[in-house]
Amino acid sequence: MASRYFSSMTSSPTTGSTRARLHHALGGGGATTARGTRPGSRSRDPLGRRRNLELAAVLAGTAALYLWNLGASGWANAFYSAAAQAGSQDWTAWFFGSSDAANSITVDKPPASLWVMGLSVRLFGLNPWSILVPQALMGVAAAWLLYLSVRRTAVHATGDATTAHRAGLLGAAVLALTPVATLMFRFNNPDALLVLLMTAAAYAVLRAVQEDRLPWLLLAGVFLGFGFLAKQLQVLLVVPGFAVAYAVAGPGRLGRRLLRLAAAGAAMVVSAGWWLVAVQLTPAGMRPYIGGSQDNSILELTLGYNGLGRLTGEETGSVGGGNGWGVPGLFRMFNNEFGGQIAWLLPSALILAAGLLWVGRRASRTDPVRASVLVWGSWVLVTGLVFSFMAGIIHPYYAVALAPGIAGLTGLGAVLLWQYRQQAAAAIVLAAAVAAAALTAFSLLGTTSAYGPWLRWVVLAGGLAGAVGAGFSKFLGMRSVQRATAALAITASLAAPLADSISTASTAHSGAIVSAGPTAGFGAGPGGAPAGVRNSRNGSGPNSTGGSGIAGQGNRNPGSTAQGNTGQAFRQPNAQGGTGFAGGRGGGVGGLLGAPTPSADLVAALKSSASSYTWAAAVVGSNNAAGYQLATELPVMAVGGFNGTDPSPTLAQFQDLVARGEIHYFISGGAMRSTSGSDAATRIAEWVAANFTSQIIGGTTVYELTGH
């Protein structure tokens, strides 16, 4: 039997609706629906076709938002674009996630997202679209899976395919219009794949609860394992909630449920561990150095720089910890840097979750709605709290990991509680959720002048009116008035994130640190496009006024690798100036956070006799190297890895490579802002400057390493 989630309610809001079994929730197909379509019936189902068209419209709108003007961002995060380019040229680089095709060093993440981009570049050639389109399609897929997850649960609760369809559509729309989701699904960081895989895992867990089929639970483990290969330990934040949801609501006896969870855990470990084992067992001389580690160890990278170090702030070789984006604390997700990314519906989602648990408190243990609330709610709570209190590296775009959980709770809670709005508890929760969305939007819109004052007041007025209407919906009488109230509440709740998402999609974004919403457009991307490094919403955050250090615009730092630099020497640790963030007051850290755009003369020089060398050039920092590599499509060694603080290569190793004639040029530039990690890059730069003659090519200082 379908779930009687609201069995504690004394009446149903609609007459004639059934609670028939809807095993697959296929909106007009499969089992008997609330509209009376029989299994296998060939009769026309206009409602089913309408639902399909509405879903297609939402997904097409999502695709349009994510694909529109996508190429304006150029290489986006050149760090990953260069690695995708390397992987398209060399299978070893593809497998390990190397920064260059000659395999000097890897990126500081596992390579799952690079596998997708690398294959795309192999198929369609190296260009911004071949790198970014897969990310946009991941966003569309995530919205579709969110729709399926919410609809399946809602149909069990109501027995009505149309109501369940509306819940799924609302959830998908909330995910698509979350500003940080718009940003990340138009960008090439690993977060896009991570979010897609976590959403797929949530869908699989919910199907395992509802259908009592072990393969779905095993598949959830596989999705989570590959999520680990996208961004390592971050994927584990959703695992406890998924396990609790199945342990509480899964079918069968407790012992059986625990054994199945153990099997799913094993599937997750195997799906993630095979690559870790392969890397760990490959001799160091046969693979690239593991970027982000200090001892060439994937385990150290996993547990240190990308693991506990993110919580404690003790990431060796880091350029800055969490305090750059607000002091850790309970309300960090609402501050000027994070709030506009994710917080618009965060309070409302939690209110709706609490409401669903309360009104369904007498439902059976295996109730799918309770399981769904546990899945999405634990996702939001655990991830949100970890992000709020972690003292290590955290950036505003990390908040995209919260988006599916918020969307799932919002779509499911709003529509189910609206169906039972005649009951006081449901009406009160709905009113509180809509009011919370209006007040949150009013507050966040007050931190930017991008839209003028009118939008925040319209959103506030509309939201509060919708909240009053939801609270007193039983007295509104006519169905048309009730529908108008629901439309007003939804419109007011989504208007502000929609505005921020449109602003995000209309702005080019490039560099290592990006944010959604109104942007100051610091720096420049490839071809002179605005970099889109977003300013703090009140203009006072880490990305506030000052030189960007990104090629093409802004006040360049001494030692910058941007076209037109003055060729000053490599900057030493603890040098004055900059905040450690792109565009920060005092000049930032130059090319470590944004890739340069080299001149035509320098590109020609790097290509000259390139076949005679393993690396066309070496330069401190992966982003510096990425700019030259993408311009030439030749291997460029990233000395010191992303931050310039990895001991790869050591001075002795670099000297040996130079003696063997494997590196053509050393390009001056880079900055090491960390007091931890290796100083090998500094020593290499000093050795080159002391032993080779500098020359200016296209405004950039270089050293030819083929002779003294």
N, C-alpha and C positions, 0 to 999 in steps of 0.2 A: 504494500500500500504506500501511496505517496505520503510524505511527511505531513502531520497535523501540527505544524509549528505553532499555530495560534489557537490550539485547542483550548487554551484557558480563556479565550474570548467568548463572549456569550452570543455573538451574532456575526454574520458575514456582511460585508459592505455591499455586496451585489447579490441579486437574486438569480437563481437558475444556474450559477456556476457550479461546476463539479470539481471534485478533488481526485480525478481519475489518475491511474498509473501513467506516468510519462517517463519511461525509462531513458529515452534518448533526448527528450526536449527538442525535437527537430521541427518545431513550428509548422504544423500542418502535415507532417509525415510520421511514420512509425506508429506508435501506439495511439489509442483513441485520445483525441484532444478535447479540450473544453468546448470546442465549437462543433464536435460531433463527427470528425473525420475518422473513419474506421481504418484499421490496419490494411494496407494494400489497396485502399480505395483509389479508383482512377478518376473520381469526381473532381471537378475543379475546386481549387481552394484559393479564392481571391485574397483572403486574409494572409495566407501563407506567402503568396507572391508579393503582397504589399510589404510584409515583414522582410522578405529577402531584398526588396528594392530599398527599403529604409536602411538596412544594414549595409548594403552596397554604397548608399549615399554617404553614410558616416565614414566608412573605410576610404572611399574616394576622397572625401574632404580631408581626412587625415593624411592621405598620400599627397594631396595638393599642398597642404600646409608644410609638409616635411620636404617636398621636392622642389617647391617654387624657388627659383633663383638660387638653387643650391650651389651652383658653380662659383658664385660670388665669393665664397669663403676660401677659394683657392685650395691650398693643401691642408687647410684647417689646422690640425695638430701635426705639423711637419715631422715631429718625432716619430709618430706612427706611420705617416705616409711614406717616409723614407724606408722604414722597415718593411712596409708592404712592397715597395719598389724592389728592395733587396730580395725579398722572398719570391718575387716574380721572376728573378734572374737565376736564383740558386736554390735548389731544394733543401740543402743543409740550412741555409739561412731561413727558409720558410719553416722548417721543422722546429728550429730552436728559437726563432724570433730575433734574428740578428739585426743590428742596425744597418749593416752594410753587407753586400754580397760576398765580400772577402772574409766575413765572419770574424771580425776583431772582438766584438762585444754584443751582447743581447740588449733588448730593451729591459726595463725593470719590472716587467709583468710577464706572466705566461703568454703564449702566442695564439690562443684560440681566436681572438678577434683578428689577429694578423693573418691567420689561415684564410679567413673569409676574404679579406681585402687583397691578399696576395694572389689568390686564385682569380679574383675579379680583374686584377691588373694583368695577369697572364692572358685572360680571355679578351679583354677590351682595351688593353694598352694603358700606359701611365697617363692619367689625367684626373682632375678632381672628381669628375662624375663617377669614374670607375671605383674610386675610393669611398665616396660619400653615399652613393645610391644604395649600396647594401645596408647602410645604417638606417636610412629612411624606410626601407622595406622591413627591417626588423621592427621599427616602430609600428608600422601597419599590422604586422603579424602579432605584436604584443597586444594591440588594441583588440584584434579579433579574438585572441585567446582569452582576454579579460571578459569580452562579451560572452563567449561560450561558458566561461566559468560562472559568471553571475546568472546568466539565463538558466543554466541547468539547475542551480540551487533554487532560484525563484520559482521555477515551474513545479518543483517538489513541494514548495510551500503553499502555492496558490492553486495548482492544477489548471492554470490558465496560461496558454502559450503567449497570448498577446501581452499580458501583464509581465510575464517573464522576459519577453522580448524587449519591452520598454526598460526594464531594469538593466538588462545587458547593454542596451544602447546608451543609457545614461552613464554606466560605468566606463564604457569605451570612450565616450566623449570627454569625461573627466580626465582620463589618462591622456588622451590626445591633446587636450588643451592645457595641461599642466605646463607652465612655462619652461621648467628645467627639462621636461621630456621633449618639448619642441627643440630645445637647444641640443640635447644629447643625441637625438635621432637625426639631427642634421650635422653631426660632428663625428669624428672617427676615433674617439676614445673607446676603451673596452666596455664602458658602462652600458652602451646600447645592447651589446650581446648579453651582458650580465643580466639586465632587466628582462630581456626576452626569455632567457633560460629560466630565471626564477619564476616568471609568470607561467611558463609552460609547466614547471614543476608543481606550482600551486594547482593548476588545472588537473594534472595527473593525480595529485593527492585527493582532491575532491571527488574525482571519478572513482578512485579506489574506495573511498568512504561510501559512496552511493551504490556502487555495483558489486562490491565484494569480489574484486578481481585483483589478484596479486600482480599481474603484469603492469597494471597502472602504477602501483606503488614502486615497483622496480624501475619503471620508466622515470618516475620522479627522481629517484636516486641518480639515474644516468644524467638527467638534465642538471641536477645540482653539481655533479662531478665535473661536467664540462663548464659549468658556471665558475667552478674553482679555477679552471684553466683560462678563464677570462680575466678574473681579478682576485684570485686566491682567496684569502680567508673572509673576505666580505660576504661571500655567498653563504657562509655558515650562520650569518645572523638570522636567516629565516628558518633554518633547520629545526631549532627547538620548538618553535610554534607549529611547524608542520607535523613533527612527531607527536606533540601533545594532542593536536587535533585528531590524528588517527587513533592514538591510544585512547582518547576519550570517546570518540564517536564512531570508530571503525566497527565493522560487523564482527560477530563471533566473540568467543571468550577472550579474556585479557591475555592469557598465555599465548594464544594464537596471534593476537594482534602484536604482541611484543616480538614474537618470532618473525613476523612479516616485516616489522620495522627494522629488525636486525638484518634481514635480507636486503631491504632497501638501503640500509647504511653500507652494507658490503658493496652493493652496486655503485653507490656514490664513491666509495674509496677506490674501487677498481677503475671507474671512469676518470677519476682525477689522478690516481696514483701511477698509472702505466707511464704517463709522460714524465712524472717526477723520477721514477725509477730509471727510465731510459736516459735522462739527463745525468742523473747521479752516477750511473754505471759507465757512461761514456768517458774515456780518458780525457783529461783537460786539454791535451795536445790535439785532440781530434774534434773539438767543438769550440765555439766562441766562449769568451769569458762571460760569466753570469752577471749582467749589469745590475747594479743596486746592492751587490754583496761586497764584502771586504775580503772574503777568502775564496771566491770563485765557487760558491756553494748555493745550489738551488734551495736547500733546506734553510740556510741562513737567510736568504731572501724571503722565504715563506714565513718563517717564524720571527724574523727580526724587522727588517725595513718595511715589509708589507704585512707584518703580523703584530706582535706585541708592541713594537716600537710605535705603531700608530695610536695605540692607547696611552702609552706612557710619555710619548714625546721624545723618546731616546732612539730615533732612527739615525744610525751612524751615517754621516755623509749628507744629511738633510740640509736643504736651504731654508727651512723655516717650519715651525710647528703650528699647532692649532690656534694659538692666540692671535695670529695674523687675521683670522676670520671670526673674531669675537672670543671673549673669554669663555672657556667651557662652563656650561651651566644648563639648568633645566630649560631655559627659554632661548637657547642659541638658535633653534630653528625659526624663531620669529624675529631675529635681529635684522639689521639693515642689509646684511649680505645674504642670508639664507631665506628670509621671509618671502621675498618676491619670487624665489625659485619654487617653493613648495607649500607654504603655510596657508594658502588661500582657503582650502577646505579641510585642513588638518583638524581643527577643533570640531567641526561639523561631523567629520567621519568618526571621531571618537564618541561623540554624543549619540550618533546613530547606532554605533556598535553596542553601547551600553543599553540603548533602548531595545534593540533586538534581543539581547540576552535577557532583559527583564520581562518583556512580554512573552518570550518563549521559554520562560523558566520551568514550565511544567511539561515541556515537550519530552519525547523519549530520548534516551541516551544517544541513539544513533541518528538523531535529527540532523539532516544535511545543512540546515541554516545555522545551527549552532556550530557545526564543524567549519562552515565557511567563515563565520565571525571569528572563530579561533585562528584560522589560517591568516585572514587579512588583518585582524586586529593585533595578533602577536607580531606580525610582520612590521606593522607601523610602530608599535610600542618598543620592541627590542631594537630595531634599527634606529628609530628616532632617539632613544635614550643613549645608545652607544655614540651616535654622531654628536649628541649634545654634550657629552662629558669627555670624549676622547681628547687627549692633550697633544697628540701628534699631528702629522700632516693631515689636513682636511681642507677641501675646497668646496665652494657652494654647489658645484655641479654634482658632487657626491649625492646630493639630496634626491636625485632622480630615482635612487633605489627605494624611496618611500612611495613613489607615485602609484604603482599598481595596488598597494595595500589601501591607500586612501581612496582610489577609484573603486575598488571592489566593495568597500564598506559603504561608500556614498551611493553607488548604483543600487546595491541590494537593500540597504536600509531605507533610503528615501522612498522607493517604490513599494516595498512590502508594508512599511508603516502607513503610507498613504492609502493603501487598500483597506486598512483598518482604522481610518481616521475618525470613525464614529466613536471609537473608544478613547477615553480621556488620556490614558497613558501614551498611546500612539500619537495623538494630537499634540500633547505637550512636548514630546521628544522632537517631533517634526518642527514645531515652532521654534524650539531652542536651537535646533541645527541650522535653520534658515537665518535666524537672528545672528547666530555666531558667524556664519559666512559673511553676512552684511557688515558686521562690526569689524571682522578681521580685514575685509577688503578696504573698508573705510580707513583703517589704520595704515595698511600697507600702501595704499594709494597716496596717503599723506606724505610719504617719504620721497616722492618724485613729482616733479612739475611737468613731466613729459606729456600728460594728457589734459592738463589744466584742472581747475578745481571742480568743474561740473561733473566729471565722471564719478568721483567718489561720493558726491551728494546724491546723484541719481541712483547709484548702487545702494547706498544706505537707505534712501526712501523706499525704493522698490523692494529691497530685501526685508525691511521691517514690515512693510505692507503685506508681503508674502508670508511673513512669519505670523502676523495677526490672522491672516486668512487661513493658514494651516491650523492654527490653534482653535479657531472657531468654525472650522469647515462644516461641522455637523449642523450649523445654523444657517449655512449659506443657501440651502435649498436647491436651486436649479443646478443641473449638472454642468451647464455651460459656464456658470459662475465658478464652480469648483475647478473646472479645467483651466479657466483663466487664472485662477489663483495659483494652481500648480505651475503653469507656464511662467507667471511672474516670478515665482520663487526660484525656478530653475534659471531663468534668464538673468536675474539679479545675482545669483550665486556664481554664474559662469562668465559674466561680462568682464570682470577685472582680469581673471587669468587669460581670457581670450585676448584682451588688449595687449597683455604682456607677451603672449605667444605670437601674435601678429608682429609686435615690435621685434621680437627675437628673430622671426623668420625673415624680416625685411632688413636685417643687419648682417653684414659679413662678420664671421668670427674666425680668428686664427690665434695660434700661440698655445702655450701650455696651460694657461689659466683663463677660463672663459666663464661668463655668467649670462643668464637669461634676462630679458627685459630691456628697459631703456638703457642705451649704451652711450658712452662718451666717444667710442670709436678710436681709442688710442692706437698708435702704431699703424702698420700697414701689412697686408698680406701679400701673397705673390701677385706680381703685376701692379702693385700699388693699391690694391683693394684695402679698405679700412680693416684693421685687425679685429675690431669689435671686442676688445677686452673691456668688459662692462664696468662702468663706474659704480661705486656704491650709490644706493638710491638717494642718499642725502648729500652725496658729493664729498664725503669725508673718510671713506674707507681706504683700504690698502691700495686701491687702484685710482686714487684721486690724482689731481693735477701733478704734472711732472713728466719728464722725458720717458718715453716708453722703452728705449733700448731695442726696439724692433725695427728692422730695416725699412727705410722708405720715409720715415717721419719721426718727429720727436727729437729731443736732445740726446745725442748719442754719448755713451760712456767712453772714457778712455779705454782703449783696447776693444771697442765694439767691432764686430766683424761686418757691420752693415756697410753697404756701398757708400763710399765717401768718408770713411773714418780717417783719423789722422795717423794711424799706425803706431799708437803708443803701446807700451809693453803690456804683457799679460798682467792682470790685476792680482794682487796677492791676497791671501786670506785676511779677513778683518779690515780690508781696505775701506776707506770712508765713502759714504754716499750710498743711497739706495736703501730700500726696506727689505729686500729679498723677494719682491714681487714685481711682476711685469707692470710697468707704468707707475711704480711707486714713487712717492716723494723723494727727491734727491737723485733719481735716475735709474732705480731698479738694478737688475743684474744683467743687462745687455742680452746677448744672444743665448744665454742659458735658458731663457723662457720664451724666446721667439726666434724663428729661423731667419737668417739674412737672405736678401735677394742679390746675388752677385752680378757684377757688370758683365757685359758681353765680352770685354777684353779678358776678364778673369776666367770666364767660362771657356774661352778659346785656349787660354794657357793651360788650364787643367786638362782639357781634352788632348792637348798636344802630346804626342808620343805616349798616350795613356796605356796602350797595349804593352808597353815595356815595364809597367809598374803594377804591383798588386793593388796599391792604393794611390789614387790620383793626388790625394792630399791627406793631411792630418790636421785636426783642430781641436781645441779643448771644448768639450761639451757636445752632447748628442744633438741638441737643437741647432747649434752652429754647423755641425757636420751635415745635418739634414738639408739645410738650405742649399749647400753646395752640391750635395749628392742628387737632390731632385732636379737641380738646374742642369747637371751634366749627365745624369744616369750612370755615374761611375762610382765605385766604392770610395768613400771618404771615411777615414778612421776617426771615431769619436773618442778622443783621449779623455780618460776619466769618466766616461759614461755620462749619464744625464746631468748630474750636478758637477761633473769635473772632479769628483772626490773618490772615485773607484780606483784601485791600484792596477789599472789596466790601460796601457801596458806600464810596466815599471820603466824607470830610466834605462836600466841595462837592456831590457827587451827592446825598447825603442831605438837605442843606439845600435843594437845588433841588426834591426830591420833596416835602419838607414845605411849601415855598412854593407848590407846585402843589396842595396839599391831597390828596395821594395816600396818606398814612399817617395813621391816626386816632390811635393811641396809641404811646408808647414805654414798654416795661415794664422797670423797673429790674432789674438782676441780671446774673449771668454772671461769669466769671473767666477771665483770660488768664494761663496759667501759663508760656508760652513766652517766651524772650528774643529769639526770631527771628520773622520775619514782620512783617506790617503792624500798626501801632498805630492804624489808622483807627477800630476799634471803640471804643477808649479815648477818642479825641478826640470821637467822636460822642456817647458817653455824657456826657462832660464838657460838651459844648455844649448838650445837652438839659437837663442839670441846671442850667446857668447861665442858660438863657433861657426855661424853662417852669416852671410851678408844679406841684409834685408833689401827688398825692392818694392816699389809701389806699382801694382797692376790694377787699373780701374779703380783707383782710390783706396785699395786695400793692401795692407802690408803683408807680404809673403816672404818666405825663405825657401829658396831652391835647395833641396837636400842632396843633390847629386854631386856636389863638390864644395870645397871650402873657398 
